[in-house]
């Protein structure tokens, strides 16, 4: 085997290792005053977060389950979806759930200029203010992809905290069986975790929530919003 062939094979193996673990790797940034991937490890508190909505079906169903158990979640909203499906977003805000900014069109912002990133954030922010009457203070980059220094400066300028997630990722966006989603979270969640879920075309996430919440409550966990979690 020639050295060139060996190099190509090594490169391909590296891709197979890195790509499936992209979300986990991207969430390993340490907490500071701007970037957060978890809250206090001293208390049995957890934050459920939902990306990519609102959706006219799943967001309402997620809200129904959260309300059933008197739990508040944090929704990272895509601005264009909020324009399309404003009713579930307005409902979430009125029912006391936290609303975060997830850009307007859901691009990979690591490929954008600072000005284009600011535009994505501002357009989503304007939409959320128009629909909920409140400026969001939390931002989550789509795909967990970003340039840390660039996004950190933008966050400071625009008044945002960057919310990532703990390394647990049930990959519910692939809509696996609800039991798979719930088992991963119930068995791996720890104090202070920020749990990544989705409320856009993920019907099995709704089913999983109806297992996750009561089971974690039995373990003594309390569910809080992200802002509550990172303030501890």
Buried (B, 14 or more C-beta within 10 A) or exposed (E): EEEEEEEEEEEEEEEEEEEEEEBBEBBEBEBEEBBBBBBEEEBBBBBBBBBBBBBBBBBBBBBEBBBEBEBBBBBBBBBBBBBEBBEBBBBBBEEEBBBBBBBBEBBEBBEBEBEEBBBBBBBBBEBBEEBBEEBBBBBBBBBBBBBEEBBBEBBEEBEBBBBBBBBBBBBBBEBBEBEBBBBBBBEBBEBBBBBBBBBBEBBBBBBBBBBBBEBBEEEEBEBBBBBBBBEE
